[in-house]
Amino acid sequence: MTKTLKGIAASDGIAVAPAYLLVEPDLSFSKTSVNDVDAEVERFQKAVKESIAEVEQIRDTAKKSLGADEAQVFEAHLMFFNDPEFTGAIEQEIKKQKVNGESALDQTAQKFISIFEGMTDNAYMQERAADVRDVSKRLMAHLLGVSLPNPALIDHEVIIVAHDLTPSDTAQLNKKYVKGFITDLGGRTAHSAIMARSLELPAVVGTAEITKSVKNGETVVVDGLNGKAVVAPEKDEISKFTQMGADFAKQKAEWKKLRDQPSVTKDGKHYTIAANIGTPDDMTGVRENGAEAVGLYRTEFLYMNSAELPTEDDQFKAYKAVIEGMNGKQVVIRTMDIGGDKHLPYLPLPEEMNPFLGYRAIRISLKQQDIFRTQLRALLRASAYGKLGIMFPMIGTLNEFRQAKKIYEEEKAKLLKKGTKIGQDIQVGMMIEVPAAAILADQFAKEVDFFSIGTNDLIQYTMAADRGNEHVSYLYQPYNPSVLRLVKHTIDAAHQNGIWCGMCGEAAGDSVMFPLLLGMGLDEYSMSATSILRIRSQMKKIDTNDFKDLVDQAINVSETNEDNAKLVSDFMAKHTK
């Protein structure tokens, strides 16, 4: 019997294929006493070595198929395997209790999981519980001599169905056979959803019950455009969805033709569509999708990919590679945005009740100026090779920006005094992601060269809802009138003071948000490279003269996020035929 489940559209596309349930092996065990504890410790250490080798292989596969950014989570898993506080505690449990490795592992893992899950005011640390589960499951499998599910071995077309997809699972997906996935849990910001978008696989997450509703091999539909999963569809539904999938693939092929075309509206206005990147490796996607700039280079990945603080020369080379690679097009590089949910093992940060509201980003840079000054020197040196914009994250007060700019000017003066070649047209701007900064945008605009609106944080701070918490994910509302008012005020303040305003949050590539942003006159739209051609195509259908009243209605008449989603949908249907 056909059943339709509603979930969250995590990655665009439509696919129809047999379900492949990721079924966990039986990891049950009996607690037994051991006489030779040394031999048991050695058996456990062997399982650790085997697990490390396995995760390293998965990480390397992920780097090739997804890029270094998405492979980062496996570095976290390797840290647990190499953490003496974790593995050492298990060995001590074997010796102290004289029990088998399976029992010691289970007891220790449960303690760690309880500790992390108990940190209810620290979302980042709570998420570490999932890492402990993933690591422990792998260790347990090796101790028991059984194999975990390996999606990399799939040899026919399938749609993955799982309670939740771990990063380890997702990294092994072979696009030749895996056509999409559906999960019980998750949101748009989950690791699996981000990886799905990188792989361009349709995905629906958060269905709550897909694993209970489908049998292995049963036909399923994943509708990543509308956030639906259909189990056991009728023949006519299969035909309908198959056609929809073919139409979407055809549409993507059409979008590819726009790669080298300018981003121009129907009435001839040009705007910049840029790409968000994390490392120089991402430049392939930037070029393939015809980005007109890099609107956000997240430099924290340079720090997260290293076992220690990256040197000035290491950073210089990474920045230079991207700036040169853009051939004169602007590259906006964000200074280190560590903290919140991004931590460095070699840079201890204080334990905080709420790290998203704590010691992070520019707040760290202003306090630990040696790190900040090193990065600024590398950026200044790299500026000689193209067009550079530098922006500071998490600015909340005028004084913070002024302090950061003063340090920048000091390092610039030192380099010039040494005769170092520096670019002549460097722009220094800031992220607008703190509501206080958005409200005071008219004052900031007098002192900066540009704004870049970071909607991911601006929305979560405006709505007081952690965007990584699935229980409040419904409050991630980019079209909420309160958010739109802050965005419009920021754009207006920029233009009134003769500076440009961009957006580098996920909303810049959102099909509903985009027409509103065009109506507000946003200058630059920076997004995932895979969204660029879709948005460029949408831009060509829009006559900005038709949108004069749309924004006014969205921020002054509409009452809810849903009202505005319908408003834009209806408007686009009427004006872009």
C-alpha positions in Angstrom: 0.0 0.0 0.0 1.4 3.4 -1.0 2.4 5.7 1.9 3.6 9.2 1.7 5.8 10.7 4.4 6.6 14.4 4.8 10.1 15.3 5.8 12.7 18.1 5.3 14.0 18.7 1.7 17.7 18.5 2.4 19.1 18.3 -1.1 17.4 19.0 -4.5 16.4 16.3 -6.9 14.1 13.3 -7.4 14.9 9.6 -7.6 13.0 6.3 -7.8 14.8 3.1 -6.8 14.6 0.1 -4.5 15.2 0.8 -0.8 18.5 -0.2 0.7 18.2 -0.4 4.5 21.3 0.2 6.4 20.8 -2.6 8.9 23.2 -2.7 11.8 24.9 -6.1 12.6 24.2 -7.8 15.9 26.6 -6.1 18.3 25.3 -7.8 21.4 27.8 -9.3 23.8 28.2 -11.1 27.1 30.2 -9.7 30.0 32.9 -12.2 30.9 35.8 -12.2 33.3 39.3 -12.5 31.9 42.4 -14.0 33.5 45.0 -12.6 31.2 44.2 -8.9 31.2 47.4 -8.0 29.2 46.2 -10.2 26.4 42.8 -8.6 26.6 44.2 -5.1 26.5 46.3 -6.2 23.5 43.1 -7.5 21.8 41.5 -4.2 22.4 44.5 -2.2 21.1 44.3 -4.4 17.9 40.7 -3.4 17.5 41.7 0.3 17.9 44.4 0.0 15.2 42.0 -1.7 12.8 39.4 1.0 13.5 41.9 3.8 12.8 43.0 2.2 9.5 39.3 1.9 8.5 38.4 5.5 9.4 41.5 6.8 7.6 40.4 5.0 4.5 36.9 6.4 4.8 38.3 9.9 5.4 40.5 9.6 2.3 37.6 8.4 0.2 35.5 11.4 1.6 38.2 13.8 0.7 38.2 12.6 -2.9 34.5 12.5 -3.4 33.4 15.4 -1.1 36.4 17.6 -0.5 38.4 18.3 2.6 35.7 20.3 4.4 33.2 17.4 4.6 35.9 14.9 5.5 36.7 16.9 8.7 34.3 14.9 10.9 36.5 11.8 10.5 39.4 13.8 11.9 37.2 14.1 15.0 36.7 10.4 15.1 40.4 9.7 14.8 40.9 12.1 17.7 38.8 9.8 19.9 40.7 6.7 18.8 43.9 8.5 19.7 42.7 10.1 22.9 44.2 8.4 25.9 41.3 9.7 28.1 38.9 7.6 26.0 40.9 4.5 24.9 43.0 4.6 28.1 39.9 4.6 30.2 38.7 1.4 28.5 42.1 -0.3 29.0 41.9 0.7 32.7 38.4 -0.8 32.9 39.7 -4.1 31.5 42.6 -4.2 34.0 40.6 -2.9 37.0 37.5 -5.0 36.5 39.2 -7.9 34.8 36.4 -7.9 32.1 36.4 -8.5 28.4 37.0 -5.6 26.1 33.4 -5.5 24.9 32.1 -4.9 28.4 34.8 -2.3 29.2 34.1 -0.5 25.9 30.4 -0.4 26.5 30.7 0.9 30.1 33.2 3.6 29.2 31.3 4.7 26.1 28.0 5.0 28.0 29.8 7.2 30.6 31.1 9.5 27.9 27.8 9.6 26.1 26.0 10.5 29.3 28.4 13.3 30.1 28.1 14.8 26.6 24.3 14.5 26.4 24.1 16.1 29.9 25.7 19.3 28.6 22.2 20.7 27.6 23.5 24.2 27.4 26.4 23.4 25.0 25.1 22.2 21.6 28.6 21.5 20.4 29.5 19.2 23.2 26.2 17.4 23.0 26.9 16.6 19.4 30.1 14.8 20.5 27.8 12.1 21.9 27.1 11.0 18.3 30.8 10.8 17.6 31.3 8.6 20.6 28.5 6.3 19.4 30.0 6.1 15.9 33.5 5.4 17.3 32.3 2.9 19.8 30.2 1.0 17.3 33.2 0.6 15.0 35.4 -0.6 17.9 32.7 -3.1 19.1 32.4 -4.5 15.6 36.1 -5.2 15.4 36.1 -6.7 18.9 33.3 -9.0 17.9 34.8 -9.8 14.5 31.7 -8.6 12.5 31.5 -6.1 9.7 29.6 -2.8 9.8 27.4 -2.0 6.8 29.5 -0.7 4.0 27.5 1.4 1.5 30.7 1.5 -0.7 29.9 -2.1 -1.6 26.5 -1.4 -3.2 26.5 -2.5 -6.8 23.0 -1.6 -8.1 20.8 1.5 -8.0 19.3 2.1 -4.6 17.9 4.8 -2.3 19.5 4.6 1.1 17.0 4.3 4.0 18.3 4.8 7.5 17.3 6.0 11.0 20.2 8.5 10.6 23.2 8.5 8.3 26.5 8.9 10.1 29.2 10.8 8.3 31.0 7.5 7.9 28.1 6.1 6.0 27.5 9.1 3.8 31.2 9.4 2.8 31.1 6.0 1.3 28.1 6.6 -1.0 28.9 5.8 -4.6 26.9 8.2 -6.8 26.9 5.6 -9.6 24.5 3.4 -7.6 23.2 5.5 -4.7 20.5 7.8 -6.1 19.4 9.5 -2.9 18.6 8.9 0.7 15.8 9.2 3.3 16.2 9.2 7.1 14.1 9.3 10.2 16.2 12.0 11.8 18.1 15.1 10.7 17.7 18.7 9.5 19.1 20.8 6.6 22.2 21.6 8.6 23.1 18.0 9.5 26.4 16.5 8.3 24.5 14.1 6.0 22.4 16.9 4.5 25.5 19.0 3.7 27.3 16.0 2.2 24.2 15.2 0.1 24.3 18.7 -1.4 28.0 18.3 -2.1 27.3 15.0 -3.9 24.2 16.5 -5.6 22.1 13.6 -4.4 18.4 14.1 -3.6 17.7 13.7 0.1 14.8 13.9 2.5 15.5 13.9 6.2 13.5 14.0 9.4 10.6 11.8 8.2 10.4 10.3 11.7 9.3 6.8 10.5 10.8 5.8 7.1 12.7 2.9 8.6 9.5 1.4 10.0 7.5 2.0 6.8 9.7 0.4 4.1 11.1 -3.1 3.5 14.5 -3.8 2.0 14.2 -3.8 -1.8 10.8 -2.1 -1.8 10.4 0.8 -4.3 10.7 4.2 -2.8 10.7 7.8 -4.1 12.8 10.5 -2.6 11.5 13.9 -3.6 14.2 16.3 -2.5 12.4 19.3 -4.1 9.3 19.0 -2.0 10.5 17.1 1.1 8.5 14.0 0.5 9.2 10.2 0.6 6.8 7.8 -1.1 6.8 4.1 -0.2 5.5 1.5 -2.7 4.2 4.0 -5.2 1.6 2.9 -7.8 2.8 2.6 -11.5 1.3 6.0 -12.4 3.1 7.6 -9.5 6.4 6.0 -10.5 5.9 7.3 -14.0 5.1 10.8 -12.6 8.1 11.0 -10.3 10.4 9.4 -12.9 9.4 12.2 -15.3 9.8 14.8 -12.7 13.4 13.5 -12.1 14.1 13.5 -15.8 12.8 17.1 -16.1 15.0 18.2 -13.2 18.1 16.6 -14.7 17.2 18.3 -18.0 16.9 21.6 -16.2 20.3 21.1 -14.6 21.8 20.5 -18.1 20.2 23.7 -19.3 21.6 25.6 -16.3 25.1 24.4 -17.3 24.8 26.5 -20.4 24.7 29.6 -18.2 28.2 29.0 -16.8 30.0 31.7 -18.7 27.1 34.1 -18.9 26.7 37.2 -16.7 24.2 37.3 -13.9 21.6 39.7 -15.3 17.9 40.3 -14.6 15.2 40.3 -17.3 15.3 44.1 -17.3 19.1 44.2 -17.7 20.4 44.8 -14.2 23.6 43.1 -13.3 24.3 41.6 -9.9 27.2 39.4 -8.7 26.6 35.7 -7.9 29.6 34.4 -5.9 30.6 31.1 -4.3 31.3 30.1 -0.7 34.4 28.0 -0.2 36.4 26.4 2.6 39.7 25.5 0.9 41.6 26.0 -2.3 40.4 22.5 -3.3 36.9 24.0 -3.8 38.0 26.2 -6.7 37.1 23.4 -9.2 33.5 23.8 -8.3 33.8 27.6 -8.4 35.1 27.5 -12.0 32.7 24.7 -13.2 29.7 26.7 -12.0 30.8 30.1 -13.3 31.1 32.1 -10.0 31.7 35.8 -10.6 33.5 36.1 -7.3 34.3 34.3 -4.1 32.0 35.9 -1.5 33.1 33.9 1.4 36.4 32.0 2.0 36.0 30.3 5.4 39.6 30.4 6.6 38.9 28.4 9.8 39.3 25.2 7.8 43.0 26.0 7.4 43.1 25.9 11.2 40.9 22.8 11.5 42.9 20.8 8.9 46.1 21.3 10.9 47.6 19.8 14.0 48.8 23.2 15.1 48.3 26.8 14.2 49.0 27.3 10.5 52.1 29.4 9.9 52.0 32.7 8.1 53.5 31.1 5.0 51.0 28.2 5.0 48.2 30.7 5.1 49.8 33.0 2.5 50.0 30.1 0.0 46.4 29.1 0.6 45.0 32.6 0.1 47.3 33.3 -2.9 46.1 30.2 -4.6 42.5 31.3 -4.5 43.1 34.9 -5.3 45.2 34.0 -8.3 42.7 31.4 -9.3 40.0 34.0 -9.6 41.9 35.9 -12.3 41.1 39.4 -11.1 37.6 38.7 -9.7 37.1 39.6 -6.1 37.8 37.2 -3.3 36.3 38.0 0.1 38.2 36.2 2.9 36.7 36.0 6.4 39.2 36.0 9.2 39.2 33.1 11.6 35.7 32.1 12.8 36.6 29.5 15.5 34.3 28.9 18.4 30.6 28.0 18.6 30.5 24.6 16.9 34.1 24.8 15.5 36.9 24.0 17.9 40.6 23.4 17.6 42.2 20.6 19.7 45.4 22.7 20.0 43.7 25.9 21.0 42.0 25.4 24.3 38.9 27.5 24.8 37.0 27.9 28.0 34.0 25.7 28.7 30.9 27.8 28.2 27.2 27.4 28.9 26.5 28.6 25.4 29.5 28.8 23.1 27.5 30.3 20.2 27.0 33.4 22.4 30.5 33.2 23.9 34.1 33.4 23.1 34.3 33.0 19.3 35.4 34.6 16.0 36.5 38.2 16.3 36.3 38.0 20.1 39.1 35.5 20.0 41.1 37.4 17.4 41.0 40.6 19.5 42.1 38.9 22.7 44.7 36.5 21.1 46.2 39.1 18.8 49.3 37.0 17.8 47.0 34.6 15.9 45.1 37.5 14.3 48.1 39.5 13.3 49.7 36.4 11.7 46.6 35.9 9.6 46.4 39.5 8.6 50.0 39.5 7.4 49.3 36.5 5.3 46.2 38.1 3.8 48.0 41.4 3.1 50.9 39.6 1.3 48.4 37.6 -0.7 46.5 40.8 -1.7 49.3 41.5 -4.3 48.0 38.7 -6.5 44.5 39.9 -7.2 41.4 41.6 -5.8 41.0 41.0 -2.1 38.3 41.8 0.4 38.8 41.1 4.1 35.9 40.8 6.5 35.6 40.3 10.2 33.1 37.9 11.7 30.7 38.3 14.7 31.2 42.1 14.9 28.7 43.4 17.5 29.9 46.8 18.3 31.6 49.7 16.6 34.5 49.5 19.0 35.2 45.8 17.9 35.4 46.8 14.3 37.6 49.8 15.1 40.0 47.6 17.1 40.2 45.0 14.3 40.7 47.7 11.7 43.4 49.3 13.8 45.4 46.1 14.1 45.0 45.6 10.3 46.4 49.0 9.6 49.3 48.4 12.0 50.3 45.2 10.2 49.9 46.8 6.9 52.2 49.7 7.9 54.8 47.2 9.1 54.8 45.3 5.8 55.0 48.4 3.7 57.9 49.6 5.8 59.7 46.4 5.0 59.0 46.9 1.3 56.5 44.0 1.0 54.3 44.3 -2.0 50.6 44.8 -1.1 47.5 45.2 -3.2 46.3 48.7 -3.8 42.5 48.2 -3.6 42.0 46.0 -0.5 38.5 46.4 0.9 37.9 45.9 4.6 34.3 44.9 5.6 32.4 43.0 8.2 29.8 40.2 8.6 26.3 41.3 9.6 25.2 38.3 11.7 24.6 39.9 15.1 21.2 41.6 15.3 22.8 44.6 17.2 25.1 45.2 14.2 22.2 45.0 11.7 20.2 47.5 13.8 23.2 49.8 13.8 24.1 49.2 10.2 23.8 52.9 9.3 26.6 53.7 11.7 28.8 50.8 10.7 28.4 51.7 7.0 30.3 55.0 7.6 33.4 53.0 8.6 33.4 49.8 6.4 33.9 49.2 2.7 31.2 46.6 2.5 28.7 44.4 4.4 28.2 40.6 4.0 25.1 39.3 5.7 25.5 35.9 7.3 22.0 34.7 7.5 22.7 31.3 9.2 23.7 33.1 12.4 21.6 36.2 12.0 18.5 34.0 11.8 19.4 31.9 14.9 20.2 35.0 16.9 17.1 36.9 15.9 14.9 33.9 16.6 16.8 32.8 19.7 17.0 29.2 18.3 20.1 27.1 17.8 20.1 26.2 14.1 21.7 22.8 14.9 19.0 21.7 17.3 16.3 19.6 15.5 13.8 20.4 18.3 13.7 24.0 17.3 14.6 23.7 13.6 11.1 25.1 12.8 12.4 28.5 14.0 15.0 28.6 11.3 12.8 31.1 9.3 14.7 33.1 6.7 11.4 34.7 5.4 10.2 35.8 8.8 9.3 39.5 8.6 11.6 40.3 11.5 14.6 38.8 9.7 13.6 40.5 6.5 13.4 43.9 8.2 16.9 43.5 9.5 18.2 42.4 6.1 16.5 45.3 4.3 17.7 47.9 6.9 21.3 46.6 6.4 21.1 46.9 2.6 19.5 50.3 2.7 22.1 51.5 5.2 24.9 50.3 2.9 23.5 52.0 -0.2 22.8 55.3 1.6 26.5 55.4 2.6 27.8 54.4 -0.8 29.0 50.9 0.0 28.0 47.5 -1.4 26.2 44.8 0.5 26.4 41.0 -0.1 25.0 37.9 1.6 27.0 34.8 2.2 24.5 32.8 4.3 22.5 29.8 3.0 19.5 32.1 2.2 21.4 33.8 -0.6 20.8 30.7 -2.7 17.3 30.1 -1.5 14.7 30.2 -4.4 12.1 31.9 -2.2 14.5 34.4 -0.5 16.3 35.3 -3.7 13.4 37.3 -5.3 13.0 39.3 -2.0 16.7 40.0 -1.9 16.6 41.2 -5.5 13.7 43.4 -4.6 15.7 44.9 -1.8 18.6 45.6 -4.1 21.2 43.2 -2.6 24.4 43.6 -4.7 26.2 40.2 -4.2 24.7 36.7 -3.6 27.3 34.2 -2.3 26.3 30.5 -2.0 27.3 26.9 -2.4 28.8 26.6 -5.9 26.2 24.0 -6.8 23.4 26.6 -6.4 24.9 29.3 -8.7 23.5 28.2 -12.0 20.0 27.6 -10.6 20.0 31.1 -9.1 21.4 32.7 -12.3 18.6 31.1 -14.3 16.0 32.4 -11.9 17.5 35.9 -12.1 17.1 36.0 -15.8 13.3 35.5 -15.4 12.9 38.4 -13.0 12.0 41.9 -14.0 12.9 44.0 -11.0 10.2 46.6 -11.9 7.6 44.0 -11.0 9.0 43.5 -7.6 8.6 47.0 -6.1 5.7 46.1 -3.9 6.7 42.6 -3.0 9.3 43.5 -0.4 7.0 46.1 1.2 4.3 43.5 1.6 6.7 40.9 2.9 8.0 43.1 5.7 4.9 45.2 6.5 1.9 43.1 5.7 2.8 39.4 6.1 2.8 38.1 9.6 4.7 34.8 9.3 7.5 32.9 7.6 4.8 30.8 5.8 2.9 33.8 4.6 6.0 35.1 2.9 6.8 31.7 1.4 3.4 31.6 -0.2 3.5 35.3 -1.2 6.8 34.8 -3.2 5.6 31.5 -4.7 2.4 33.1 -5.9 4.2 36.2 -7.2 6.8 34.2 -9.1 4.1 32.0 -10.7 2.4 35.2 -11.9 5.4 37.2 -13.0 7.9 34.7 -14.4 5.8 32.7 -16.8 
